[in-house]
Amino acid sequence: MSRDALAPGSAGLHLVGGLSLLRPEEQVFEAMLEGWRNQQLARNLAFSTIDGRHKAVKAFTRHADAFPWTWSAQMLDEWLGDLRALRDLKRSTLRGYSEAVRSFCAYLTDPAYGWPTECETRFATHPIQIAHEWNTAVHLQEAESDPAKRAFTRAELAAFFDHADGQIHHIRGHGRKGWLPAFRDATLFKTAYAFGLRRNETRMLDLVDFSRNPHAPAFGDFGVCQVRHGKAKKGSPPKRRGVLTIGPRHGTGGMDWIVDVLEQWTEQVRPAFAHADSPALWPSERGPRIGFTQMNTRFAAYRDAIGLDPALDFHSLRRSYVTHLIEDGWDARFVQEQVGHEHASTTALYTCVSSDFRIRTLLKALDQTTHAALNSTGKKGNTR
């Protein structure tokens, strides 16, 4: 087989056969990691996914103090046990680490890539698969998030937004710098809620991502939010979707208030930023686009300042969007399309309806039952 015919990640592409190495163990390990990287790139995995897996494998290597051709299942058991006992990592995080090691071992033990033969030649041993079902965390249910995570109640959400607006007036009223970023972040949080966006979807919005909805001209240039950086499936590009601005329905409050908020932001406030020429909807003070750290820090500061539940996070804005739409009587299928869920069961997991809504639903069902019973009795009486 010629060199050009080798699969991406093959040992022959990274090590010259029969060549002596100055530091054979370290150099072979680095060649393995580079080969694994190329194999994952060929699978079209995201760079962030690849980098995260490499960090996990390197962390395990340091903990085991051994190279892959001498790894054992017991080493992995000890590492995962320490991570859980000492660092109290979440189930999903532990599973991600074990999956990284499993994927790396699967790559090394595949004969197509030539690493077993290379290791036998150089070290008289070969790598094995050390991550199995009996020593790694298994994904048993669809929702594995922290059970404390939930949506905002409507009162909590109103208090959060009021505090965010209050910070703008407080900073500006005292003649201090920082009211522009405070305005940006308040608008960003409201936009995430009003369109049910994930954190990265919110961050990556550009000015051109908003457009008119021909069926709802009252919303002007903000009738539709085009999400171009949705959550991707493994090996696929970001999933796109269009989210419609929602108006009032059957006496319930809609999300159309976001139109005035975005108009003020784009026309009056955003142009004052130094990076206003950036295409990003949310420019930073020092760069063209806001970073995750800024978003998370501001969110946590506002939440803690008014004494809200620490379990509320940025994603709680998205949970609240789903919950409040369901409570307001919107069709579940419509809500599913708005938030970009492939399965209705996923949307159901996001729904955290309030006790008031459940009481109203119960009373409505009882009224319908009573009404049907009375009608049935009346019909029987008429037939006598």
Secondary structure, DSSP 8 states (H G I E B T S, - for coil): --GGGS-TT-GGGTS-TT---SSHHHHHHHHHHHHHHHHHHHTT--HHHHHHHHHHHHHHHHHHTS-GGG--HHHHHHHHHHHHHHH---HHHHHHHHHHHHHHHHHHH-GGG-HHHHHHHHHS--------GGGS----SS--S-TT-----HHHHHHHHHHHHHHHHHHHHTT-TTHHHHHHHHHHHHHHHHHT--HHHHHT-BGGGEE--TT-GGGGGGSEEEEEEE---TTS--EEEEEE----BTTB--STHHHHHHHHIIIIIGGGSTTTTSSBSS--SSSSS--HHHHHHHHHHHHHHTT--TT--THHHHHHHHHHHHHTT--HHHHHHHHT-SSHHHHHHH----HHHHHHHHHHHHHHHHHHHHHHHHHHHHH-
